[in-house]
Amino acid sequence: MKKGMQDAVYAELYQSNLWKSLANQLQKLGLFGSQKYFLAESAEELTHYQMHVEFMNDMGDCADLPKIDSVTDKVTDIGDALEIGYNTELDVYNQYKDFYEKAQDEDVSVAQYILQFIEIQRKAVGHYGDLLAKYKIAEQTKEILEFDEHISDL
C-alpha cells in the first residue's frame, strides 16, 4: 500500500509542476486568464498532495518526498494546454482506479480513502472535456481572447 500511496504523492506533485509549466508558457503567449487558471490548478494539486501526506501520517507512516521528473510538454495555444490537461487527468484517474482495486484486497481503509480521489479525478476529466469542447467552439468563432479571459468561470 505504501508504494501506491507514494505513486499518488508523486502524481499530485508532478501535476502541480505540470500546471505551473503550462501557466508559464501561456503567460509568455499573453494568455493571462489561462495562466491564472493553471496556477490555481497547480495549487489544488498541492492540497491533494498534503492530504496524502496527512493520511499516511495518520496510518503511522511518512511520505517520502520523491524526485519529480522535469516537465517537457510544450504548448503553442490554450488548446494544447487543455489537451495535455485532459490526458493527464485521465491518466491519474486510471491510476487511482487501479490503486483502489488493489487496496480493496489489501487495506479497506486505504481503499475508502482513495475513493474520494477517484471522484475528484472523474470530475476533472469531465471538466477538461467540457473546456476542450468550449475551446473548439471559441476557436471556430475566433473568440479565443474571450475564452482566455473567462476560462476560470467556465
C-alpha positions in Angstrom: 0.0 0.0 0.0 2.9 2.3 0.7 4.0 2.1 -3.0 0.5 3.0 -4.1 0.4 6.0 -1.8 3.9 7.1 -2.9 2.7 6.9 -6.5 -0.2 9.1 -5.6 2.1 11.6 -3.9 4.3 11.7 -7.0 1.3 12.1 -9.3 0.0 15.1 -7.4 3.4 16.8 -7.2 4.1 16.1 -10.9 0.7 17.6 -11.8 1.4 20.7 -9.8 4.6 21.2 -11.6 3.0 20.5 -15.0 0.2 23.1 -14.4 2.9 25.6 -13.3 4.8 24.9 -16.5 1.7 25.3 -18.7 0.9 28.6 -16.8 4.3 30.0 -17.5 4.1 29.1 -21.2 0.6 30.6 -21.5 1.8 33.8 -19.8 4.5 34.1 -22.4 1.8 33.8 -25.1 -0.1 36.7 -23.4 -2.9 34.4 -22.3 -3.2 35.6 -18.8 -6.6 34.2 -18.0 -5.3 30.7 -18.8 -2.1 31.4 -16.8 -4.3 32.2 -13.8 -6.4 29.1 -14.3 -3.4 26.7 -14.4 -1.8 28.3 -11.4 -5.0 27.6 -9.5 -4.9 24.0 -10.7 -1.3 23.7 -9.5 -2.3 24.9 -6.0 -5.1 22.4 -5.9 -2.7 19.5 -6.6 -0.6 20.6 -3.7 -3.7 20.4 -1.5 -4.2 16.8 -2.7 -0.5 16.1 -2.0 -0.9 17.3 1.5 -4.0 15.2 2.1 -1.9 12.1 1.1 0.9 13.1 3.5 -1.6 13.5 6.3 -3.3 10.2 5.6 0.0 8.4 5.5 0.9 10.0 8.8 -2.4 9.0 10.4 -1.7 5.5 9.3 1.7 5.6 11.1 3.9 6.2 8.0 5.7 9.1 6.5 5.5 10.1 2.8 8.8 10.2 1.1 9.4 13.3 -1.0 10.0 11.9 -4.5 12.3 13.3 -7.2 9.9 14.8 -9.7 10.6 14.4 -13.4 11.1 17.7 -15.4 8.1 18.8 -17.4 8.8 18.6 -21.2 5.4 19.4 -22.6 5.3 22.4 -24.8 2.2 24.4 -25.8 1.5 26.9 -28.6 -2.0 27.8 -27.6 -4.7 27.1 -25.0 -5.9 24.1 -26.9 -2.6 22.3 -26.4 -2.7 23.0 -22.7 -6.2 21.7 -22.4 -5.3 18.5 -24.3 -2.4 17.9 -22.0 -4.6 18.6 -19.0 -7.3 16.2 -20.2 -4.9 13.4 -20.9 -3.0 13.9 -17.6 -6.3 13.9 -15.6 -7.4 10.8 -17.4 -4.1 9.0 -16.7 -4.3 10.0 -13.0 -7.9 8.9 -12.8 -6.9 5.4 -14.2 -4.0 5.3 -11.7 -6.3 5.9 -8.8 -8.8 3.3 -10.1 -6.1 0.7 -10.3 -4.8 1.5 -6.9 -8.4 1.3 -5.4 -8.8 -2.2 -6.9 -5.6 -3.3 -5.3 -6.4 -1.6 -2.0 -9.8 -3.4 -1.8 -8.0 -6.7 -1.3 -5.2 -5.4 1.0 -6.4 -2.5 3.1 -10.1 -1.3 3.2 -9.2 2.0 4.9 -6.8 2.9 2.1 -9.5 1.8 -0.5 -12.1 4.0 1.3 -9.6 7.0 1.3 -8.8 6.6 -2.4 -12.5 6.7 -3.4 -12.6 10.5 -2.9 -9.7 10.9 -5.4 -11.4 8.7 -8.0 -14.4 11.1 -7.7 -12.1 14.2 -7.9 -10.4 12.8 -11.0 -13.7 11.8 -12.6 -14.9 15.4 -12.3 -11.6 16.8 -13.5 -11.7 14.6 -16.6 -15.2 15.8 -17.3 -14.3 19.4 -16.7 -11.3 19.3 -19.1 -13.5 17.6 -21.7 -16.0 20.4 -21.3 -13.3 23.1 -21.6 -11.9 21.4 -24.7 -15.4 21.4 -26.3 -15.9 25.1 -25.5 -12.4 25.9 -26.7 -13.1 24.3 -30.1 -16.2 26.4 -30.4 -14.3 29.6 -29.5 -11.5 28.6 -31.9 -14.1 28.3 -34.8 -15.7 31.6 -33.9 -12.4 33.4 -33.4 -13.3 34.2 -29.8 -10.0 32.9 -28.2 -9.3 36.0 -26.2 -12.8 35.9 -24.8 -12.3 32.3 -23.9 -9.0 33.1 -22.2 -10.5 35.9 -20.2 -13.3 33.7 -18.8 -11.6 30.3 -18.6 -11.8 30.3 -14.8 -15.5 31.0 -15.0 -16.3 28.0 -17.3 
